Amino acid sequence: MSNPIADPGHGHSPAAWTAVIIMLVGAAIGTTAFFLDVPWLVWSAVVLMVIGLIAGWVVSKAGYGINGPKYAPKEH
């Protein structure tokens, strides 16, 4: 085994973390609103999750994605 398998990254980038954090906040708000029976807030949380997806894509296109020029992976 002279050639170790390269780490594919698994989304450890600022773009991925931005998307995931925004979407987790949206999921938490949506779950709470669903439990409390507040339909408008559930749909607002769905919109927030879509915004998180778009924000991750924008940050990735700005160069902070896994293969972006502004991304510097940390050594483990």
MOKA-V473409 format. One record per backbone hydrogen bond with DSSP energy under -0.5 kcal/mol. NH is the residue of the N-H (numbers start at 0). CO is the residue of the C=O. Records with the same first field share a line. If there is no record, write none. Layout:
NH->CO  CO
//
This chain:
3->1
11->8
12->10
14->63
16->12
17->13
18->14
19->15
20->16
21->17
22->18
23->19
24->20
25->21
26->22
27->23
28->24
29->25
30->26
31->27
32->28
33->29
34->30
35->31
36->33
37->32
40->37
41->37
42->38
43->39
44->40
45->41
46->42
47->43
48->44
49->45
50->46
51->47
52->48
53->49
54->50
55->51
56->52
57->53
58->54
59->55
60->56
61->57
62->59
63->58
64->59
67->64
69->62
70->62  67
72->70
//
